[in-house]
Amino acid sequence: DADVTQTPRNRITKTGKRIMLECSQTKGHDRMYWYRQDPGLGLQLIYYSFDVKDINKGEISDGYSVSRQAQAKFSLSLESAIPNQTALYFCATSENPGRGNTGELFFGEGSRLTVL
Amino acid sequence: DAKTTQPNSMESNEEEPVHLPCNHSTISGTDYIHWYRQLPSQGPEYVIHGLTSNVNNRMASLAIAEDRKSSTLILHRATLRDAAVYYCILTCGSSYGKLTFGQGTILTVHP
């Protein structure tokens, strides 16, 4: 089983609909992230959370919201989806900073969202 | 944030070494150099990172210039599975875990 699991993997929706993408992890990491990737481009950070009570905006948070329901769960919502939010969305986790850890991010397999 | 510059694409033959360059002329003293790669239809995966000294792990080697304004990811023997987009990313302690991805280098490996 994957350490970072995203659901759904693929979703087609219509403009104006509310959409939730869910992420769960079994790595025991405190830090979780949501990234967006447009075709042919690198990833952009939407929101991040360093623990259950901590939520922070990333580079492109407009039009998105998040919920950290538990250490293992971090959800991304599009309250009213629009076509330019069509993209590939990735969830990631990492450890807290500390001696010996690499700062490595562990990514899920992605959720492909199409907004018509 | 300090930015990185990478070639858009590179090609290699299977079982040959590959040297992927990255320029980061505005790097600050606290910036770490991270490399990630993204295989087709997958999320990015960590490859290696370093601060000042060259680094080796089971996947690759990272050679960092003495002035730290450039670095090179070295794949010692490319395989077809190494075909991916490689991202060179700078990150400092205050932004630990928050990565700024550029467009990366598309590596093609020929049989």
Interface residues (C-beta under 8 A of the other chain):
Chain A: V4 R31 Y33 Y35 G40 L41 G42 L43 Q44 L45 Y48 F50 G58 E59 F90 A92 S94 P97 T102 G103 E104 L105 F106 F107 G108 E109 G110
Chain B: Y32 H34 Y36 S41 Q42 G43 P44 E45 Y46 H49 Y87 T91 G93 Y96 G97 K98 L99 T100 F101 G102 Q103 G104
